[in-house]
Structure formats: C-alpha cells, structure tokens
Amino acid sequence: MYTTRNYLITSITNNYSITALIQMVIDICNKYGYSLTMACICITAAQTCLLLWWGVFFVGLISNASTGYAELLIVVMSFSLYWITNFFHAFMSYVVGGCIVWYFVKDTNANLDASNRITLLMQCALTTSLGSLCKGALLCGPAHAILSLSHWSRGRPYVPVSSCSRRGIVANLIKPFVGAARRYNRLSLCLTATYGRTLCKAAEEYSSIHPETLDIAAEDLTGYTLSASAICFAGMIAICVGMLAERLDGASLPLFYLVSFYLAFCGMSLVVHTYRSAVDALVVVYALQPEKFAR
C-alpha cells in the first residue's frame, strides 16, 4: 500500500511521470473501444455547438444593448459561460470517470459490456443525475480551490505552522468553508456515475472514509500541465481568428480577441479534461480497490 501510494503521488506531482500516468489512462480507456471515443466526441460536439450559439447571441446582445446595461450583461453572460463550460466538464468527468471506476470495481469475471455501460452513463447523466451535474458544475471548481488552499496552508508534515504566517492566515480565512468544500469535491463525480448517488451524499461519505485522497487530488499537476497546452492552442486560434477580423474597429477588437480566446480555450480544455477526469478516477480507485490498482 505504501509503495502504491508513493507511486501515485509521485506520478501526479512529477512532470516526468505524468506521461506514464496518462499512458495508463489510455490503456484502460482502450478497453472500452470506440464507444468511449464516440461518447467523448459527442460531448465535445455538443459543447462546441452551444458555445458557438452563445458567442453569436453574446455579440448580438452587446451590440444592441445601451451603455448603462452593457457591463451588467457582460457579467451575466460571463457567469453563464462559466456554468456551461463546467457543466460539460462535469459531464465528461461523469462518463469517463465512471468508466474508469467501473473497470476496477466490477467483478473480476464480469463482462465489461462497454457499449451498454457507456449508453447507461450517458442516459443517467441527462436524466437522474442532471441535477448533480449542474450543482457540481457550479460548485466543484470553487470547492477544489478551497481544498487546495487548505492543503497548502497545512504545510509539510511535522512542521508547525504559525497563525501569523501566510499559511496560518490563509488557513484561518478558509477554515469556515472547508467542510462545505468537502461536500462538493470533484472526486465524487465518478462515484455518482458508478453508484447512482447524489453528488453531496457521495462526496460526504467518500471524504469521511478516505480524506487523504483529497490531499492527493490537491497535489495533482496533471491538470495544470494539460491546461497549459490548452491555453497555448487557444491563444494560437484566437490570434489566427483575430487576424481575419479586419472590419472590427479598435474598441471592439480587444473584446473580440477575449471572446475568441475563451471560446477556443473552452473547447480545448474539455478535450484535455478527459485525461484529468480519468486521473481523478484513478485516485478514487486507489482508495476503493488498492489491490487491483497495485496490480
């Protein structure tokens, strides 16, 4: 167990080991064949169509809005874009994470039945678990940020943290919110998919039994590495699109660049979120099925 935990922590905190961890994810996902690939393509295509509609609607809304309401509309539309993007991230975590966890928790002699399993996950995500996905899209991001700050504020083991230090100040500020953040940790999305529980119930039960895995998820560098790649591609796409927008005046050009970049980033981030969802599921599997995970 100790060796397995060291391997997992080293893999998610070492850039050189992230490649090996992603390869492990690819090997497991290949067990599901083209069914999982098509499901990810459908989720990405649905987000792309919705974001394109959002972009057209946003430009038309801002161009016809009066000066006094433009700032308010930008805030409201930015919030809607945040929620839409994170909903599809939660959707991807639900499907991909559920597949990874199911691969380990099913009986050894049971058939994987990849196509039917993925169809079931897609149907449940859009029906019985739709409320959990909407809630997770809104709250899992801030909850993970709070848990990461809490993990950082505790410092290294056996090293006391002064209440007057930066870590101590941050710990005191976020202390009232840590309990609520545990109820919406992002690791519970794959458990919701596997066991059919609501987001809060799955998160509460899991965090109370395996609290150490929340710290492992907080140390994960895989998401940051993949997000950096998404930012680079999104920046290149925004520059190329901006070079074609010759008719825009100087006042509209910065906003056009910003919207183009963020829409491109949303699309790229969903693609790389596939691997991040699988890594989160591996953290959960490490706690639920340590023997199978070690093998």
C-alpha positions in Angstrom: 0.0 0.0 0.0 2.8 2.4 0.9 4.6 1.7 -2.3 1.4 2.2 -4.4 0.6 5.5 -2.6 4.1 6.7 -3.3 3.8 5.8 -7.0 0.5 7.6 -7.3 1.7 10.8 -5.5 4.9 10.8 -7.5 3.0 10.4 -10.8 0.7 13.3 -10.2 3.3 15.7 -8.8 6.2 14.9 -11.2 6.0 16.2 -14.8 8.2 13.3 -16.0 5.8 10.7 -14.5 2.6 12.4 -15.8 3.3 10.9 -19.3 3.3 7.4 -17.7 0.1 8.1 -15.8 -1.6 9.4 -19.0 -0.5 6.3 -20.8 -2.1 4.2 -18.0 -5.3 6.1 -18.6 -5.1 5.5 -22.4 -4.6 1.7 -21.8 -7.7 1.5 -19.6 -9.8 3.6 -21.9 -8.8 1.4 -24.9 -10.7 -1.4 -23.1 -13.9 0.4 -24.0 -13.0 0.7 -27.7 -14.7 3.2 -29.9 -17.8 3.5 -27.7 -16.0 5.8 -25.2 -14.3 7.7 -28.0 -17.7 8.4 -29.7 -19.2 9.5 -26.4 -16.4 12.0 -25.8 -16.7 13.3 -29.4 -20.5 13.7 -28.9 -20.0 15.7 -25.6 -17.3 17.9 -27.2 -19.5 18.5 -30.3 -22.5 19.4 -28.1 -20.4 21.9 -26.2 -19.0 23.4 -29.4 -22.4 24.0 -30.9 -23.7 25.5 -27.7 -20.6 27.8 -27.3 -20.9 28.9 -30.9 -24.6 29.8 -30.3 -23.5 31.6 -27.1 -20.9 33.6 -28.9 -23.4 34.7 -31.6 -26.0 35.6 -29.0 -23.5 37.5 -26.9 -22.2 39.6 -29.8 -25.8 40.5 -30.8 -26.8 41.2 -27.3 -23.9 43.5 -26.6 -24.1 45.4 -29.9 -27.8 46.2 -29.3 -27.5 47.0 -25.5 -27.4 50.5 -24.1 -24.3 51.8 -22.4 -25.8 51.6 -18.9 -26.6 47.9 -19.2 -23.6 46.6 -21.1 -21.5 46.0 -18.0 -24.3 44.1 -16.3 -24.9 41.9 -19.4 -21.2 41.1 -19.6 -21.2 39.9 -16.0 -24.4 37.8 -16.5 -23.2 36.3 -19.8 -19.7 35.5 -18.3 -21.4 33.6 -15.5 -23.5 31.7 -18.0 -20.4 30.8 -20.0 -18.6 29.6 -16.8 -21.6 27.4 -15.9 -21.9 26.0 -19.4 -18.3 25.1 -19.7 -18.1 23.5 -16.3 -21.3 21.6 -16.9 -19.6 19.8 -19.8 -16.5 19.3 -17.7 -18.7 17.6 -15.1 -20.4 15.6 -17.9 -17.1 14.4 -19.1 -15.9 13.5 -15.6 -19.2 11.6 -15.1 -18.8 9.5 -18.2 -15.0 8.9 -18.3 -14.6 8.7 -14.5 -17.5 6.3 -14.3 -15.9 4.1 -16.9 -12.5 4.0 -15.1 -14.0 3.3 -11.7 -16.3 0.6 -13.1 -13.3 -1.1 -14.7 -11.9 -1.7 -11.3 -14.9 -2.2 -9.0 -16.8 -4.8 -11.2 -16.4 -8.4 -10.5 -13.3 -10.0 -12.0 -15.3 -12.5 -14.1 -18.0 -10.0 -15.1 -18.1 -8.8 -18.7 -17.2 -5.2 -19.3 -20.1 -4.7 -21.7 -18.6 -1.4 -22.9 -21.2 0.0 -25.2 -24.2 -0.7 -22.9 -22.3 0.7 -19.9 -21.5 4.0 -21.7 -25.0 4.3 -23.0 -26.3 3.9 -19.5 -23.9 6.6 -18.2 -25.0 9.0 -20.9 -28.6 8.4 -20.2 -28.2 8.8 -16.5 -26.2 12.0 -16.9 -29.0 13.6 -18.8 -31.8 12.3 -16.6 -31.4 11.1 -13.0 -28.0 12.8 -12.4 -28.6 16.0 -14.3 -29.2 18.0 -11.0 -25.9 16.7 -9.5 -24.0 17.6 -12.7 -25.5 21.1 -12.7 -24.6 21.6 -9.0 -21.2 20.1 -9.5 -20.5 22.4 -12.4 -21.3 25.4 -10.3 -19.6 24.4 -7.0 -16.8 21.7 -7.7 -14.4 24.3 -9.0 -14.5 26.7 -6.0 -14.6 23.7 -3.7 -11.4 22.3 -5.2 -9.7 25.7 -4.9 -10.6 25.8 -1.2 -9.4 22.3 -0.6 -6.1 23.1 -2.4 -5.6 26.2 -0.3 -6.4 24.2 2.8 -3.8 21.5 1.9 -1.2 24.2 1.1 -1.9 26.1 4.4 -1.2 23.0 6.5 2.4 22.9 5.3 4.8 20.0 5.5 4.1 17.1 8.0 5.5 17.6 11.5 6.3 21.2 10.7 4.1 23.6 12.9 2.5 26.5 11.0 2.4 29.8 12.8 -1.0 31.6 12.9 0.8 34.8 11.9 2.4 33.3 8.8 1.0 33.4 5.3 -0.1 29.7 5.7 -1.7 30.4 9.0 -3.6 33.4 7.8 -5.0 31.5 4.8 -5.9 28.6 7.0 -8.0 30.9 9.3 -9.7 32.6 6.4 -10.8 29.4 4.6 -11.5 27.3 7.7 -15.3 28.0 7.8 -15.6 26.9 4.2 -13.6 23.6 4.2 -16.5 21.5 5.5 -18.7 22.7 2.7 -15.9 22.3 0.1 -15.6 18.6 1.1 -19.3 18.1 0.2 -18.6 19.2 -3.4 -15.2 17.7 -4.1 -14.7 16.8 -7.7 -13.7 13.2 -7.0 -17.3 12.4 -6.1 -18.5 12.8 -9.8 -17.2 9.4 -10.8 -18.8 7.9 -7.7 -22.1 9.4 -8.6 -21.8 7.8 -12.0 -20.8 4.4 -10.6 -23.2 4.0 -7.7 -26.1 6.3 -8.7 -25.9 8.5 -5.6 -26.4 12.3 -5.4 -23.3 14.5 -5.5 -23.5 15.6 -1.9 -24.1 12.1 -0.4 -21.3 10.5 -2.5 -18.9 13.3 -1.5 -19.8 13.3 2.2 -19.4 9.5 2.5 -16.2 9.3 0.4 -14.5 12.3 2.1 -15.3 10.9 5.6 -13.8 7.5 4.8 -10.9 8.5 2.5 -9.9 12.1 3.5 -6.3 11.5 2.5 -7.2 11.2 -1.2 -8.5 14.8 -1.2 -4.9 15.9 -0.4 -3.6 13.6 -3.3 -6.0 15.4 -5.7 -4.8 18.7 -4.4 -1.2 17.8 -5.3 -2.2 16.8 -8.8 -0.1 18.6 -11.5 -1.7 16.7 -14.4 -4.5 19.2 -14.8 -2.1 22.2 -14.8 0.1 20.6 -17.4 -2.8 19.8 -19.7 -4.4 23.2 -19.1 -1.1 24.8 -20.2 -1.4 23.0 -23.5 -5.0 24.1 -23.9 -4.0 27.7 -23.3 -1.3 27.6 -25.9 -3.6 26.2 -28.6 -6.4 28.6 -27.6 -4.1 31.6 -27.9 -2.9 30.5 -31.4 -6.5 30.0 -32.5 -7.5 33.5 -31.1 -4.6 35.2 -32.9 -5.5 33.5 -36.2 -9.2 34.4 -35.9 -8.2 38.0 -34.9 -6.0 38.4 -38.0 -9.1 37.7 -40.1 -11.3 40.2 -38.4 -10.2 43.3 -40.3 -13.5 45.1 -40.2 -13.6 45.5 -36.4 -12.9 48.9 -35.0 -10.3 49.5 -32.3 -12.8 49.5 -29.5 -14.3 46.1 -30.4 -11.1 44.3 -31.2 -10.0 43.6 -27.6 -13.4 42.1 -26.7 -13.4 40.1 -29.9 -9.9 38.7 -29.0 -11.0 37.9 -25.5 -14.2 36.1 -26.6 -12.4 34.2 -29.3 -9.6 33.1 -26.9 -12.0 32.0 -24.2 -14.3 30.0 -26.6 -11.3 28.3 -28.1 -9.9 27.6 -24.6 -13.3 26.1 -23.5 -13.2 23.7 -26.4 -9.6 22.6 -25.9 -9.9 22.4 -22.1 -12.8 19.9 -22.5 -10.6 17.7 -24.6 -7.8 17.6 -22.1 -10.3 17.3 -19.3 -10.9 13.8 -20.5 -7.5 12.8 -19.1 -7.9 14.8 -15.9 -11.2 13.1 -15.2 -9.5 9.7 -15.6 -6.7 10.7 -13.3 -9.3 11.7 -10.6 -10.9 8.4 -11.1 -7.6 6.6 -10.5 -7.2 8.5 -7.2 -10.7 7.2 -6.2 -9.8 3.7 -7.3 -6.6 3.8 -5.3 -8.8 4.2 -2.2 -11.6 1.8 -3.1 -9.6 -1.0 -4.8 -6.0 -0.7 -3.7 -5.1 -4.3 -4.5 -6.4 -4.1 -8.1 -4.9 -0.7 -8.6 -1.5 -2.0 -7.4 -1.7 -4.9 -9.8 
